[in-house]
Amino acid sequence: MTFLLWLILLVLCWPLALLAIILYPIVWLILLPFRILGIAVHGVLALIKAVIMLPVRILKGPGSLKS
């Protein structure tokens, strides 16, 4: 779908399409540290949630894994 949109942009305004195809890898590299940071923050929040929910899972007993 993205490729088709780019082809339409190429037909309508080819300088803008060429600029987009050149700038896309640069923008991807700039945003990569933020993606890595987001993955790390998600992992830390999941760990905190698991630690907080551990007493509840222990009190429910062994049959609580289904939910």
N, CA, C and O atoms as a Tripos MOL2 file, in Angstrom:
@<TRIPOS>MOLECULE
protein
  268   267    67     0     0
PROTEIN
NO_CHARGES

@<TRIPOS>ATOM
      1 N           0.8300   -1.1910    0.0000 N.3       1 MET1
      2 CA          0.0000    0.0000    0.0000 C.3       1 MET1
      3 C           0.8750    1.2560    0.0000 C.2       1 MET1
      4 O           0.5930    2.2160   -0.7170 O.2       1 MET1
      5 N           1.9310    1.2400    0.8050 N.am      2 THR2
      6 CA          2.8270    2.3920    0.8490 C.3       2 THR2
      7 C           3.5040    2.6110   -0.5030 C.2       2 THR2
      8 O           3.6840    3.7450   -0.9480 O.2       2 THR2
      9 N           3.8730    1.5090   -1.1410 N.am      3 PHE3
     10 CA          4.5220    1.6170   -2.4470 C.3       3 PHE3
     11 C           3.5760    2.2260   -3.4810 C.2       3 PHE3
     12 O           3.9930    3.0400   -4.3050 O.2       3 PHE3
     13 N           2.3130    1.8340   -3.4350 N.am      4 LEU4
     14 CA          1.3420    2.3980   -4.3760 C.3       4 LEU4
     15 C           1.1380    3.8930   -4.1340 C.2       4 LEU4
     16 O           1.0250    4.6690   -5.0830 O.2       4 LEU4
     17 N           1.0930    4.2910   -2.8760 N.am      5 LEU5
     18 CA          0.9850    5.7180   -2.5710 C.3       5 LEU5
     19 C           2.2050    6.4760   -3.0600 C.2       5 LEU5
     20 O           2.0920    7.6020   -3.5450 O.2       5 LEU5
     21 N           3.3800    5.8520   -2.9310 N.am      6 TRP6
     22 CA          4.5840    6.5080   -3.4100 C.3       6 TRP6
     23 C           4.5660    6.6300   -4.9350 C.2       6 TRP6
     24 O           5.0080    7.6370   -5.4880 O.2       6 TRP6
     25 N           4.0530    5.6010   -5.6070 N.am      7 LEU7
     26 CA          3.9510    5.6850   -7.0710 C.3       7 LEU7
     27 C           2.9980    6.7970   -7.5090 C.2       7 LEU7
     28 O           3.2680    7.5040   -8.4800 O.2       7 LEU7
     29 N           1.9000    6.9480   -6.8000 N.am      8 ILE8
     30 CA          0.9690    8.0440   -7.1140 C.3       8 ILE8
     31 C           1.6530    9.3870   -6.8860 C.2       8 ILE8
     32 O           1.5080   10.3060   -7.6920 O.2       8 ILE8
     33 N           2.3950    9.4980   -5.7940 N.am      9 LEU9
     34 CA          3.1400   10.7320   -5.5420 C.3       9 LEU9
     35 C           4.1870   10.9660   -6.6190 C.2       9 LEU9
     36 O           4.4340   12.1070   -7.0100 O.2       9 LEU9
     37 N           4.8060    9.8910   -7.1020 N.am     10 LEU10
     38 CA          5.8070   10.0120   -8.1660 C.3      10 LEU10
     39 C           5.1820   10.5610   -9.4430 C.2      10 LEU10
     40 O           5.7850   11.3780  -10.1390 O.2      10 LEU10
     41 N           3.9840   10.1110   -9.7390 N.am     11 VAL11
     42 CA          3.3090   10.5940  -10.9440 C.3      11 VAL11
     43 C           2.8680   12.0510  -10.7790 C.2      11 VAL11
     44 O           2.9980   12.8530  -11.7040 O.2      11 VAL11
     45 N           2.3480   12.3850   -9.5960 N.am     12 LEU12
     46 CA          1.8210   13.7350   -9.3910 C.3      12 LEU12
     47 C           2.9120   14.7750   -9.1780 C.2      12 LEU12
     48 O           2.8370   15.8800   -9.7150 O.2      12 LEU12
     49 N           3.9190   14.4210   -8.3970 N.am     13 CYS13
     50 CA          4.9660   15.3940   -8.0760 C.3      13 CYS13
     51 C           6.2800   14.6360   -7.8720 C.2      13 CYS13
     52 O           6.6230   14.2700   -6.7480 O.2      13 CYS13
     53 N           7.0060   14.4060   -8.9550 N.am     14 TRP14
     54 CA          8.1870   13.5520   -8.8640 C.3      14 TRP14
     55 C           9.3120   14.1230   -8.0100 C.2      14 TRP14
     56 O          10.0250   13.3340   -7.3890 O.2      14 TRP14
     57 N           9.5280   15.4560   -7.9310 N.am     15 PRO15
     58 CA         10.6040   15.9190   -7.0340 C.3      15 PRO15
     59 C          10.3170   15.6100   -5.5570 C.2      15 PRO15
     60 O          11.2210   15.2590   -4.8000 O.2      15 PRO15
     61 N           9.0570   15.7450   -5.1660 N.am     16 LEU16
     62 CA          8.6880   15.4330   -3.7900 C.3      16 LEU16
     63 C           8.8350   13.9400   -3.4990 C.2      16 LEU16
     64 O           9.2440   13.5550   -2.4040 O.2      16 LEU16
     65 N           8.5030   13.1050   -4.4770 N.am     17 ALA17
     66 CA          8.6520   11.6610   -4.3040 C.3      17 ALA17
     67 C          10.1250   11.2760   -4.1730 C.2      17 ALA17
     68 O          10.4690   10.4260   -3.3510 O.2      17 ALA17
     69 N          10.9800   11.8800   -4.9570 N.am     18 LEU18
     70 CA         12.4160   11.5890   -4.8560 C.3      18 LEU18
     71 C          12.9870   12.0870   -3.5280 C.2      18 LEU18
     72 O          13.8370   11.4300   -2.9270 O.2      18 LEU18
     73 N          12.5200   13.2390   -3.0800 N.am     19 LEU19
     74 CA         12.9520   13.7470   -1.7820 C.3      19 LEU19
     75 C          12.5070   12.8080   -0.6590 C.2      19 LEU19
     76 O          13.2570   12.5620    0.2850 O.2      19 LEU19
     77 N          11.2900   12.2880   -0.7670 N.am     20 ALA20
     78 CA         10.7890   11.3650    0.2480 C.3      20 ALA20
     79 C          11.5940   10.0750    0.2660 C.2      20 ALA20
     80 O          11.8910    9.5520    1.3410 O.2      20 ALA20
     81 N          11.9520    9.5540   -0.8950 N.am     21 ILE21
     82 CA         12.6970    8.2920   -0.9470 C.3      21 ILE21
     83 C          14.1310    8.4760   -0.4470 C.2      21 ILE21
     84 O          14.7430    7.5230    0.0340 O.2      21 ILE21
     85 N          14.6670    9.6850   -0.5550 N.am     22 ILE22
     86 CA         16.0230    9.9580   -0.0530 C.3      22 ILE22
     87 C          16.0010   10.2110    1.4520 C.2      22 ILE22
     88 O          16.8960    9.7560    2.1640 O.2      22 ILE22
     89 N          14.9950   10.9290    1.9450 N.am     23 LEU23
     90 CA         14.9490   11.2800    3.3570 C.3      23 LEU23
     91 C          14.4380   10.1580    4.2600 C.2      23 LEU23
     92 O          14.6790   10.1830    5.4670 O.2      23 LEU23
     93 N          13.7330    9.1680    3.6900 N.am     24 TYR24
     94 CA         13.1570    8.0980    4.5170 C.3      24 TYR24
     95 C          14.2050    7.3510    5.3400 C.2      24 TYR24
     96 O          13.9820    7.1700    6.5380 O.2      24 TYR24
     97 N          15.3330    6.9060    4.7790 N.am     25 PRO25
     98 CA         16.3260    6.2090    5.6180 C.3      25 PRO25
     99 C          16.9450    7.1070    6.6890 C.2      25 PRO25
    100 O          17.2650    6.6370    7.7810 O.2      25 PRO25
    101 N          17.1120    8.3780    6.3880 N.am     26 ILE26
    102 CA         17.6910    9.2990    7.3620 C.3      26 ILE26
    103 C          16.7400    9.4880    8.5470 C.2      26 ILE26
    104 O          17.1720    9.4670    9.6990 O.2      26 ILE26
    105 N          15.4530    9.6700    8.2640 N.am     27 VAL27
    106 CA         14.4650    9.8200    9.3270 C.3      27 VAL27
    107 C          14.3640    8.5280   10.1370 C.2      27 VAL27
    108 O          14.2260    8.5750   11.3600 O.2      27 VAL27
    109 N          14.4330    7.3740    9.4660 N.am     28 TRP28
    110 CA         14.3750    6.0840   10.1550 C.3      28 TRP28
    111 C          15.5460    5.9480   11.1300 C.2      28 TRP28
    112 O          15.3660    5.4740   12.2510 O.2      28 TRP28
    113 N          16.7370    6.3610   10.7090 N.am     29 LEU29
    114 CA         17.9100    6.2850   11.5870 C.3      29 LEU29
    115 C          17.8040    7.2530   12.7620 C.2      29 LEU29
    116 O          18.2490    6.9380   13.8660 O.2      29 LEU29
    117 N          17.2230    8.4190   12.5340 N.am     30 ILE30
    118 CA         17.0650    9.3860   13.6170 C.3      30 ILE30
    119 C          16.0610    8.8690   14.6510 C.2      30 ILE30
    120 O          16.2560    9.0750   15.8490 O.2      30 ILE30
    121 N          14.9900    8.2000   14.2080 N.am     31 LEU31
    122 CA         13.9540    7.7310   15.1120 C.3      31 LEU31
    123 C          14.2890    6.3960   15.7820 C.2      31 LEU31
    124 O          13.6000    6.0000   16.7230 O.2      31 LEU31
    125 N          15.3130    5.7040   15.3290 N.am     32 LEU32
    126 CA         15.6680    4.3950   15.8740 C.3      32 LEU32
    127 C          15.9610    4.4200   17.3760 C.2      32 LEU32
    128 O          15.4820    3.5280   18.0770 O.2      32 LEU32
    129 N          16.7140    5.3770   17.9130 N.am     33 PRO33
    130 CA         16.9360    5.3880   19.3720 C.3      33 PRO33
    131 C          15.6400    5.5340   20.1700 C.2      33 PRO33
    132 O          15.5220    4.9720   21.2590 O.2      33 PRO33
    133 N          14.6710    6.2780   19.6470 N.am     34 PHE34
    134 CA         13.4060    6.4280   20.3500 C.3      34 PHE34
    135 C          12.6270    5.1180   20.3790 C.2      34 PHE34
    136 O          11.9480    4.8220   21.3620 O.2      34 PHE34
    137 N          12.7190    4.3310   19.3050 N.am     35 ARG35
    138 CA         12.0720    3.0210   19.2900 C.3      35 ARG35
    139 C          12.7220    2.0960   20.3010 C.2      35 ARG35
    140 O          12.0260    1.3710   21.0120 O.2      35 ARG35
    141 N          14.0430    2.1110   20.3750 N.am     36 ILE36
    142 CA         14.7550    1.2740   21.3410 C.3      36 ILE36
    143 C          14.3930    1.6980   22.7560 C.2      36 ILE36
    144 O          14.1780    0.8480   23.6200 O.2      36 ILE36
    145 N          14.3230    2.9920   23.0020 N.am     37 LEU37
    146 CA         13.9210    3.4960   24.3130 C.3      37 LEU37
    147 C          12.4930    3.0730   24.6510 C.2      37 LEU37
    148 O          12.2100    2.7270   25.7980 O.2      37 LEU37
    149 N          11.6040    3.0960   23.6850 N.am     38 GLY38
    150 CA         10.2300    2.6680   23.9020 C.3      38 GLY38
    151 C          10.1450    1.1910   24.2610 C.2      38 GLY38
    152 O           9.3520    0.8080   25.1200 O.2      38 GLY38
    153 N          10.9530    0.3610   23.6130 N.am     39 ILE39
    154 CA         10.9800   -1.0630   23.9380 C.3      39 ILE39
    155 C          11.4950   -1.2640   25.3580 C.2      39 ILE39
    156 O          10.9570   -2.0880   26.0970 O.2      39 ILE39
    157 N          12.5160   -0.5300   25.7450 N.am     40 ALA40
    158 CA         13.0740   -0.6590   27.0930 C.3      40 ALA40
    159 C          12.0690   -0.2070   28.1510 C.2      40 ALA40
    160 O          11.9140   -0.8710   29.1770 O.2      40 ALA40
    161 N          11.3930    0.9050   27.9160 N.am     41 VAL41
    162 CA         10.3980    1.4010   28.8720 C.3      41 VAL41
    163 C           9.2400    0.4170   28.9860 C.2      41 VAL41
    164 O           8.7370    0.1780   30.0840 O.2      41 VAL41
    165 N           8.8170   -0.1480   27.8740 N.am     42 HIS42
    166 CA          7.7480   -1.1410   27.8970 C.3      42 HIS42
    167 C           8.1630   -2.3560   28.7260 C.2      42 HIS42
    168 O           7.3550   -2.8820   29.4910 O.2      42 HIS42
    169 N           9.4000   -2.8030   28.5860 N.am     43 GLY43
    170 CA          9.8890   -3.9320   29.3720 C.3      43 GLY43
    171 C           9.9350   -3.6390   30.8560 C.2      43 GLY43
    172 O           9.5650   -4.4840   31.6710 O.2      43 GLY43
    173 N          10.3860   -2.4470   31.2140 N.am     44 VAL44
    174 CA         10.4550   -2.0720   32.6330 C.3      44 VAL44
    175 C           9.0490   -1.9780   33.2270 C.2      44 VAL44
    176 O           8.8220   -2.4310   34.3490 O.2      44 VAL44
    177 N           8.1150   -1.4010   32.4930 N.am     45 LEU45
    178 CA          6.7390   -1.3100   32.9980 C.3      45 LEU45
    179 C           6.0960   -2.6850   33.1260 C.2      45 LEU45
    180 O           5.3270   -2.9200   34.0590 O.2      45 LEU45
    181 N           6.3990   -3.5940   32.2070 N.am     46 ALA46
    182 CA          5.8760   -4.9530   32.3140 C.3      46 ALA46
    183 C           6.4640   -5.6640   33.5300 C.2      46 ALA46
    184 O           5.7630   -6.4210   34.2010 O.2      46 ALA46
    185 N           7.7380   -5.4300   33.8180 N.am     47 LEU47
    186 CA          8.3640   -6.0200   34.9990 C.3      47 LEU47
    187 C           7.7360   -5.4790   36.2860 C.2      47 LEU47
    188 O           7.4720   -6.2400   37.2170 O.2      47 LEU47
    189 N           7.5000   -4.1740   36.3370 N.am     48 ILE48
    190 CA          6.8740   -3.5750   37.5190 C.3      48 ILE48
    191 C           5.4600   -4.1240   37.7020 C.2      48 ILE48
    192 O           5.0540   -4.4160   38.8270 O.2      48 ILE48
    193 N           4.7120   -4.2670   36.6170 N.am     49 LYS49
    194 CA          3.3670   -4.8210   36.7020 C.3      49 LYS49
    195 C           3.4160   -6.2660   37.2040 C.2      49 LYS49
    196 O           2.5890   -6.6640   38.0240 O.2      49 LYS49
    197 N           4.3810   -7.0540   36.7140 N.am     50 ALA50
    198 CA          4.4960   -8.4460   37.1580 C.3      50 ALA50
    199 C           4.8350   -8.5290   38.6360 C.2      50 ALA50
    200 O           4.3190   -9.3990   39.3370 O.2      50 ALA50
    201 N           5.6860   -7.6450   39.1190 N.am     51 VAL51
    202 CA          6.0600   -7.6470   40.5380 C.3      51 VAL51
    203 C           4.8720   -7.2350   41.4050 C.2      51 VAL51
    204 O           4.6530   -7.8040   42.4750 O.2      51 VAL51
    205 N           4.1110   -6.2540   40.9470 N.am     52 ILE52
    206 CA          2.9530   -5.8020   41.7180 C.3      52 ILE52
    207 C           1.8530   -6.8620   41.7190 C.2      52 ILE52
    208 O           1.1870   -7.0480   42.7370 O.2      52 ILE52
    209 N           1.6520   -7.5530   40.6120 N.am     53 MET53
    210 CA          0.5850   -8.5440   40.5060 C.3      53 MET53
    211 C           0.9740   -9.9100   41.0710 C.2      53 MET53
    212 O           0.1170  -10.7880   41.1670 O.2      53 MET53
    213 N           2.2220  -10.1170   41.4420 N.am     54 LEU54
    214 CA          2.6740  -11.4170   41.9370 C.3      54 LEU54
    215 C           1.9000  -11.8830   43.1730 C.2      54 LEU54
    216 O           1.4950  -13.0450   43.2040 O.2      54 LEU54
    217 N           1.6700  -11.0470   44.1940 N.am     55 PRO55
    218 CA          0.8970  -11.5360   45.3410 C.3      55 PRO55
    219 C          -0.5220  -11.9770   44.9620 C.2      55 PRO55
    220 O          -1.0390  -12.9430   45.5240 O.2      55 PRO55
    221 N          -1.1420  -11.2900   44.0300 N.am     56 VAL56
    222 CA         -2.4880  -11.6550   43.6040 C.3      56 VAL56
    223 C          -2.4640  -13.0160   42.9170 C.2      56 VAL56
    224 O          -3.3460  -13.8410   43.1580 O.2      56 VAL56
    225 N          -1.4800  -13.2620   42.0750 N.am     57 ARG57
    226 CA         -1.3750  -14.5420   41.3800 C.3      57 ARG57
    227 C          -1.0800  -15.6670   42.3530 C.2      57 ARG57
    228 O          -1.5480  -16.7900   42.1620 O.2      57 ARG57
    229 N          -0.3120  -15.3830   43.3930 N.am     58 ILE58
    230 CA         -0.0070  -16.4190   44.3960 C.3      58 ILE58
    231 C          -1.2680  -16.7480   45.1940 C.2      58 ILE58
    232 O          -1.5280  -17.9180   45.4750 O.2      58 ILE58
    233 N          -2.0530  -15.7370   45.5630 N.am     59 LEU59
    234 CA         -3.2590  -15.9750   46.3510 C.3      59 LEU59
    235 C          -4.3540  -16.6850   45.5630 C.2      59 LEU59
    236 O          -5.1620  -17.4070   46.1470 O.2      59 LEU59
    237 N          -4.3940  -16.4910   44.2470 N.am     60 LYS60
    238 CA         -5.4090  -17.1570   43.4300 C.3      60 LYS60
    239 C          -5.1820  -18.6590   43.3660 C.2      60 LYS60
    240 O          -6.1460  -19.4170   43.2650 O.2      60 LYS60
    241 N          -3.9700  -19.0970   43.4210 N.am     61 GLY61
    242 CA         -3.6890  -20.5320   43.3930 C.3      61 GLY61
    243 C          -3.2510  -21.0100   42.0230 C.2      61 GLY61
    244 O          -3.1090  -20.2070   41.1000 O.2      61 GLY61
    245 N          -3.0350  -22.3190   41.8800 N.am     62 PRO62
    246 CA         -2.4790  -22.8680   40.6400 C.3      62 PRO62
    247 C          -3.4440  -22.8460   39.4510 C.2      62 PRO62
    248 O          -2.9820  -22.9250   38.3140 O.2      62 PRO62
    249 N          -4.7320  -22.7440   39.6530 N.am     63 GLY63
    250 CA         -5.6870  -22.7470   38.5480 C.3      63 GLY63
    251 C          -5.8890  -21.3910   37.9070 C.2      63 GLY63
    252 O          -6.7730  -21.2530   37.0620 O.2      63 GLY63
    253 N          -5.1180  -20.3950   38.2650 N.am     64 SER64
    254 CA         -5.3460  -19.0400   37.7750 C.3      64 SER64
    255 C          -4.5940  -18.7350   36.4890 C.2      64 SER64
    256 O          -4.6320  -17.5990   36.0140 O.2      64 SER64
    257 N          -3.9140  -19.7180   35.9130 N.am     65 LEU65
    258 CA         -3.1480  -19.4620   34.7010 C.3      65 LEU65
    259 C          -4.0230  -19.3860   33.4730 C.2      65 LEU65
    260 O          -3.5560  -18.9010   32.4420 O.2      65 LEU65
    261 N          -5.2610  -19.8320   33.5170 N.am     66 LYS66
    262 CA         -6.1500  -19.8430   32.3530 C.3      66 LYS66
    263 C          -6.5940  -18.4480   31.9560 C.2      66 LYS66
    264 O          -6.8430  -18.2180   30.7720 O.2      66 LYS66
    265 N          -6.7050  -17.5260   32.8600 N.am     67 SER67
    266 CA         -7.1850  -16.1920   32.5500 C.3      67 SER67
    267 C          -6.0450  -15.3100   32.2280 C.2      67 SER67
    268 O          -6.2410  -14.1310   31.9360 O.2      67 SER67
@<TRIPOS>BOND
     1     1     2 1
     2     2     3 1
     3     3     4 2
     4     3     5 am
     5     5     6 1
     6     6     7 1
     7     7     8 2
     8     7     9 am
     9     9    10 1
    10    10    11 1
    11    11    12 2
    12    11    13 am
    13    13    14 1
    14    14    15 1
    15    15    16 2
    16    15    17 am
    17    17    18 1
    18    18    19 1
    19    19    20 2
    20    19    21 am
    21    21    22 1
    22    22    23 1
    23    23    24 2
    24    23    25 am
    25    25    26 1
    26    26    27 1
    27    27    28 2
    28    27    29 am
    29    29    30 1
    30    30    31 1
    31    31    32 2
    32    31    33 am
    33    33    34 1
    34    34    35 1
    35    35    36 2
    36    35    37 am
    37    37    38 1
    38    38    39 1
    39    39    40 2
    40    39    41 am
    41    41    42 1
    42    42    43 1
    43    43    44 2
    44    43    45 am
    45    45    46 1
    46    46    47 1
    47    47    48 2
    48    47    49 am
    49    49    50 1
    50    50    51 1
    51    51    52 2
    52    51    53 am
    53    53    54 1
    54    54    55 1
    55    55    56 2
    56    55    57 am
    57    57    58 1
    58    58    59 1
    59    59    60 2
    60    59    61 am
    61    61    62 1
    62    62    63 1
    63    63    64 2
    64    63    65 am
    65    65    66 1
    66    66    67 1
    67    67    68 2
    68    67    69 am
    69    69    70 1
    70    70    71 1
    71    71    72 2
    72    71    73 am
    73    73    74 1
    74    74    75 1
    75    75    76 2
    76    75    77 am
    77    77    78 1
    78    78    79 1
    79    79    80 2
    80    79    81 am
    81    81    82 1
    82    82    83 1
    83    83    84 2
    84    83    85 am
    85    85    86 1
    86    86    87 1
    87    87    88 2
    88    87    89 am
    89    89    90 1
    90    90    91 1
    91    91    92 2
    92    91    93 am
    93    93    94 1
    94    94    95 1
    95    95    96 2
    96    95    97 am
    97    97    98 1
    98    98    99 1
    99    99   100 2
   100    99   101 am
   101   101   102 1
   102   102   103 1
   103   103   104 2
   104   103   105 am
   105   105   106 1
   106   106   107 1
   107   107   108 2
   108   107   109 am
   109   109   110 1
   110   110   111 1
   111   111   112 2
   112   111   113 am
   113   113   114 1
   114   114   115 1
   115   115   116 2
   116   115   117 am
   117   117   118 1
   118   118   119 1
   119   119   120 2
   120   119   121 am
   121   121   122 1
   122   122   123 1
   123   123   124 2
   124   123   125 am
   125   125   126 1
   126   126   127 1
   127   127   128 2
   128   127   129 am
   129   129   130 1
   130   130   131 1
   131   131   132 2
   132   131   133 am
   133   133   134 1
   134   134   135 1
   135   135   136 2
   136   135   137 am
   137   137   138 1
   138   138   139 1
   139   139   140 2
   140   139   141 am
   141   141   142 1
   142   142   143 1
   143   143   144 2
   144   143   145 am
   145   145   146 1
   146   146   147 1
   147   147   148 2
   148   147   149 am
   149   149   150 1
   150   150   151 1
   151   151   152 2
   152   151   153 am
   153   153   154 1
   154   154   155 1
   155   155   156 2
   156   155   157 am
   157   157   158 1
   158   158   159 1
   159   159   160 2
   160   159   161 am
   161   161   162 1
   162   162   163 1
   163   163   164 2
   164   163   165 am
   165   165   166 1
   166   166   167 1
   167   167   168 2
   168   167   169 am
   169   169   170 1
   170   170   171 1
   171   171   172 2
   172   171   173 am
   173   173   174 1
   174   174   175 1
   175   175   176 2
   176   175   177 am
   177   177   178 1
   178   178   179 1
   179   179   180 2
   180   179   181 am
   181   181   182 1
   182   182   183 1
   183   183   184 2
   184   183   185 am
   185   185   186 1
   186   186   187 1
   187   187   188 2
   188   187   189 am
   189   189   190 1
   190   190   191 1
   191   191   192 2
   192   191   193 am
   193   193   194 1
   194   194   195 1
   195   195   196 2
   196   195   197 am
   197   197   198 1
   198   198   199 1
   199   199   200 2
   200   199   201 am
   201   201   202 1
   202   202   203 1
   203   203   204 2
   204   203   205 am
   205   205   206 1
   206   206   207 1
   207   207   208 2
   208   207   209 am
   209   209   210 1
   210   210   211 1
   211   211   212 2
   212   211   213 am
   213   213   214 1
   214   214   215 1
   215   215   216 2
   216   215   217 am
   217   217   218 1
   218   218   219 1
   219   219   220 2
   220   219   221 am
   221   221   222 1
   222   222   223 1
   223   223   224 2
   224   223   225 am
   225   225   226 1
   226   226   227 1
   227   227   228 2
   228   227   229 am
   229   229   230 1
   230   230   231 1
   231   231   232 2
   232   231   233 am
   233   233   234 1
   234   234   235 1
   235   235   236 2
   236   235   237 am
   237   237   238 1
   238   238   239 1
   239   239   240 2
   240   239   241 am
   241   241   242 1
   242   242   243 1
   243   243   244 2
   244   243   245 am
   245   245   246 1
   246   246   247 1
   247   247   248 2
   248   247   249 am
   249   249   250 1
   250   250   251 1
   251   251   252 2
   252   251   253 am
   253   253   254 1
   254   254   255 1
   255   255   256 2
   256   255   257 am
   257   257   258 1
   258   258   259 1
   259   259   260 2
   260   259   261 am
   261   261   262 1
   262   262   263 1
   263   263   264 2
   264   263   265 am
   265   265   266 1
   266   266   267 1
   267   267   268 2
@<TRIPOS>SUBSTRUCTURE
     1 MET1         2 RESIDUE 1 A MET
     2 THR2         6 RESIDUE 1 A THR
     3 PHE3        10 RESIDUE 1 A PHE
     4 LEU4        14 RESIDUE 1 A LEU
     5 LEU5        18 RESIDUE 1 A LEU
     6 TRP6        22 RESIDUE 1 A TRP
     7 LEU7        26 RESIDUE 1 A LEU
     8 ILE8        30 RESIDUE 1 A ILE
     9 LEU9        34 RESIDUE 1 A LEU
    10 LEU10       38 RESIDUE 1 A LEU
    11 VAL11       42 RESIDUE 1 A VAL
    12 LEU12       46 RESIDUE 1 A LEU
    13 CYS13       50 RESIDUE 1 A CYS
    14 TRP14       54 RESIDUE 1 A TRP
    15 PRO15       58 RESIDUE 1 A PRO
    16 LEU16       62 RESIDUE 1 A LEU
    17 ALA17       66 RESIDUE 1 A ALA
    18 LEU18       70 RESIDUE 1 A LEU
    19 LEU19       74 RESIDUE 1 A LEU
    20 ALA20       78 RESIDUE 1 A ALA
    21 ILE21       82 RESIDUE 1 A ILE
    22 ILE22       86 RESIDUE 1 A ILE
    23 LEU23       90 RESIDUE 1 A LEU
    24 TYR24       94 RESIDUE 1 A TYR
    25 PRO25       98 RESIDUE 1 A PRO
    26 ILE26      102 RESIDUE 1 A ILE
    27 VAL27      106 RESIDUE 1 A VAL
    28 TRP28      110 RESIDUE 1 A TRP
    29 LEU29      114 RESIDUE 1 A LEU
    30 ILE30      118 RESIDUE 1 A ILE
    31 LEU31      122 RESIDUE 1 A LEU
    32 LEU32      126 RESIDUE 1 A LEU
    33 PRO33      130 RESIDUE 1 A PRO
    34 PHE34      134 RESIDUE 1 A PHE
    35 ARG35      138 RESIDUE 1 A ARG
    36 ILE36      142 RESIDUE 1 A ILE
    37 LEU37      146 RESIDUE 1 A LEU
    38 GLY38      150 RESIDUE 1 A GLY
    39 ILE39      154 RESIDUE 1 A ILE
    40 ALA40      158 RESIDUE 1 A ALA
    41 VAL41      162 RESIDUE 1 A VAL
    42 HIS42      166 RESIDUE 1 A HIS
    43 GLY43      170 RESIDUE 1 A GLY
    44 VAL44      174 RESIDUE 1 A VAL
    45 LEU45      178 RESIDUE 1 A LEU
    46 ALA46      182 RESIDUE 1 A ALA
    47 LEU47      186 RESIDUE 1 A LEU
    48 ILE48      190 RESIDUE 1 A ILE
    49 LYS49      194 RESIDUE 1 A LYS
    50 ALA50      198 RESIDUE 1 A ALA
    51 VAL51      202 RESIDUE 1 A VAL
    52 ILE52      206 RESIDUE 1 A ILE
    53 MET53      210 RESIDUE 1 A MET
    54 LEU54      214 RESIDUE 1 A LEU
    55 PRO55      218 RESIDUE 1 A PRO
    56 VAL56      222 RESIDUE 1 A VAL
    57 ARG57      226 RESIDUE 1 A ARG
    58 ILE58      230 RESIDUE 1 A ILE
    59 LEU59      234 RESIDUE 1 A LEU
    60 LYS60      238 RESIDUE 1 A LYS
    61 GLY61      242 RESIDUE 1 A GLY
    62 PRO62      246 RESIDUE 1 A PRO
    63 GLY63      250 RESIDUE 1 A GLY
    64 SER64      254 RESIDUE 1 A SER
    65 LEU65      258 RESIDUE 1 A LEU
    66 LYS66      262 RESIDUE 1 A LYS
    67 SER67      266 RESIDUE 1 A SER
